[in-house]
């Protein structure tokens, strides 16, 4: 059973408003059960049931991402330390505007 949270992109410190690609390594459960379902909690009051979601954070900070996975037999792995990952989000890059000379 492979179970964990992986951040695929970006490879450096993510910025606010930047799209982050998350991935679950979950493929099978004990005994080879199939029919997996996913429950992601991004730590900012948003969630999804997609296996490998993308998500962006609107403000800088540290967020605790949680992943729960259930199989077709209703066997679930939820809220264990190995299924949590802190994500640090830094300030976004400044938006540059061209101005006319004085």
N, C-alpha and C positions, 0 to 999 in steps of 0.2 A: 504494500500500500504506500504509494507516494502521495504525500499530502503536504501542501505548503503554499505560501504566497510568494510570488516572484514579480519583480518589477522589470519589465523588458525595456521600456523606453520612458523617459530619457535615461541615459547611463550616468549622467552627473546629477547634481542636486536639482530636483524639479522646481520650477518657478510657478507662482500663482498664475492661474488662467492657462497654463500649459497642459496639454493633453498627456496623460500618463497611461501607459499600457500595462495592465496587470495580467497575471496568468496564474492559473491553478494547475499544479502538476498532478491532480487527482485523476486517475484513470479507472482503477478498480478498487473494490473493498476486500476485506477479508473473505476468503472462500470464493473469490471471483465474482461476487455480485455485480450486477450492472445497473443501468438506468439511473445514473447519477443526476442529482440536482444540486445547484449551488446557491448559496446565500451570502452575498458580500455586503458588509457594512463598512462604508468608507470613513466613518468617524466624524462626518460633518452633516449628519441627519439625512444622508442619501444612501440608497441601497440598490442592488440589482441582483437578478438571478442568472445572469449571463456567465458562462464558464470563464471566458477571458475578456473582461470588460476594459473599456477605456474610461478614464475619469479625470476631471480637472477640479482643482480647488480654487475658490474665488479669493481667498485671503491667505497670507503667509501664516505659518504656524506648524505645530507638530500634531499629526493625526494618527490615531490608532486604527489601522485597517484590520477587520476581522473577516474570516472566511469560515463558513459552515458548509459541509457536504453531506448529503444523504443518498442512500442507495434505494433500489426498488423494494427492498425488504424493510424499509424504514429504519435502518441502522444509520445513525448520524454521528458525525464528529463536529462538535460545536464548542467554541469558546476555550479551547485548550491553548496553552501558551505557544505551542508550535504553530498555531493557526492565526497568530496575531503578528503584525509588523508595524512598527512606527514609521511614518513617512514624514520627513521634514520638508516643508515647502518654503522656499525663499521668496524674496520680493521679485516681482516681475521685472523684466528689462524695461527701462524707461521708453516712453513713446517720444520719438524725436519729431519735432516740427520745424520745417524750414521757415525762417522769418526773413523779411526784407531788411536790407541794411538801412541804417538811420539816415 
